[in-house]
């Protein structure tokens, strides 16, 4: 049914607002003079300015003289009809905001600024009064804690030792980033995680912006069967049987390759179409990987990676919230991380912009010798929902099947610190104990550093 926001109805809105200061305060956040008839805009502007400067509503006489409108006195009637007014006024503001968004979008559509138009329309649709007033800290602490335990971090990654750092796993609506250098295993981590979640009965979509769908699928064949990728070709029937048997106990796992440089709009369109055609809800989304995407809502110079990654990260996090999914992506570490065994925020390619947006940032440390020993290490560089920052965890890695799993209990030294890290710490202490006094030259300090790096390389 079409809404008729006549002059008299808009005037009635102002009469309600003038009659009740508390009502005005609740509505002022969405109140804009441009939503009203031209003959009422001066009155809206005067009302807002008066409250801002003097902390009280203007009188009817002040509204008549300064606001140039005669309003009726409704002070005795607003309380009885407050619920009606709040619903009515919220709908009015939302519709007017949508009208403004559509009218201002014509030129932007001609220029191909579809992301900007989408944001304008989305912001307009979301116009509304604040209804969620948050959590009363003092009320029902036990229920509050139980709710966190049941709802937050309730989705296991499939790695129990990993889950301990996140109160049981990842949360929906979070931006989780695995960071590593080239060849460190970013894609392998996400492919393992996709299988873990699908095996737990979740519907998973794996978006690849680099590797082909066939290569991603073949890697997962190895992970399920325990065969190397070369052996997969020699045992096609056996692989087919094992994968089909696994599928019967798993949720949907969809692999799709989208073009390098795609935006969240491309991913969102795909997810919506996939859900409609298959009549299911996607529980987990993995995008391989963030650095290969471009912003949807802003035009950014391709060479400005800091700004590009900032917008892409924010859009991906908003997408995770909007779709209510478990979300994981990856990012590159820069060249300065190559000779390091302890990662920090300075090692993230493109700078700190994506770190600020991420809920959890997990570094991947590995080397050829570590892989041959069946180890890969993750370092918790940022965590919002736990105190795991700065800690490290070793996981088992099977070079043949590419499967990543928890270490056996007898293989864990302290469940967090890896053999490689421990060895490096010992070497550092040994170097410090044999170093010269404080007045040693800069050259000798450099020599010790070079000896340490050379020793590490020989160990590997």
HELIX and SHEET records of a PDB file:
HELIX    1   1 UNK A    7  UNK A   19  1                                  13    
HELIX    2   2 UNK A   21  UNK A   27  1                                   7    
HELIX    3   3 UNK A   28  UNK A   30  5                                   3    
HELIX    4   4 UNK A   33  UNK A   35  5                                   3    
HELIX    5   5 UNK A   38  UNK A   40  5                                   3    
HELIX    6   6 UNK A   41  UNK A   54  1                                  14    
HELIX    7   7 UNK A   60  UNK A   65  1                                   6    
HELIX    8   8 UNK A   79  UNK A   81  5                                   3    
HELIX    9   9 UNK A   82  UNK A  103  1                                  22    
HELIX   10  10 UNK A  106  UNK A  110  1                                   5    
HELIX   11  11 UNK A  114  UNK A  125  1                                  12    
HELIX   12  12 UNK A  141  UNK A  151  1                                  11    
HELIX   13  13 UNK A  160  UNK A  163  1                                   4    
HELIX   14  14 UNK A  164  UNK A  166  5                                   3    
HELIX   15  15 UNK A  186  UNK A  199  1                                  14    
HELIX   16  16 UNK A  213  UNK A  225  1                                  13    
HELIX   17  17 UNK A  229  UNK A  234  1                                   6    
HELIX   18  18 UNK A  236  UNK A  248  1                                  13    
HELIX   19  19 UNK A  264  UNK A  278  1                                  15    
HELIX   20  20 UNK A  290  UNK A  292  5                                   3    
HELIX   21  21 UNK A  305  UNK A  323  1                                  19    
HELIX   22  22 UNK A  335  UNK A  337  5                                   3    
HELIX   23  23 UNK A  345  UNK A  347  5                                   3    
HELIX   24  24 UNK A  353  UNK A  357  1                                   5    
HELIX   25  25 UNK A  368  UNK A  372  1                                   5    
HELIX   26  26 UNK A  409  UNK A  411  5                                   3    
HELIX   27  27 UNK A  419  UNK A  433  1                                  15    
HELIX   28  28 UNK A  442  UNK A  459  1                                  18    
SHEET    1   A 9 UNK A 253  UNK A 257  0                                        
SHEET    2   A 9 UNK A 204  UNK A 208  1                                        
SHEET    3   A 9 UNK A 284  UNK A 288  1                                        
SHEET    4   A 9 UNK A 326  UNK A 332  1                                        
SHEET    5   A 9 UNK A 176  UNK A 180  1                                        
SHEET    6   A 9 UNK A 360  UNK A 365  1                                        
SHEET    7   A 9 UNK A 375  UNK A 383 -1                                        
SHEET    8   A 9 UNK A 392  UNK A 397 -1                                        
SHEET    9   A 9 UNK A 404  UNK A 405 -1                                        
END                                                                             
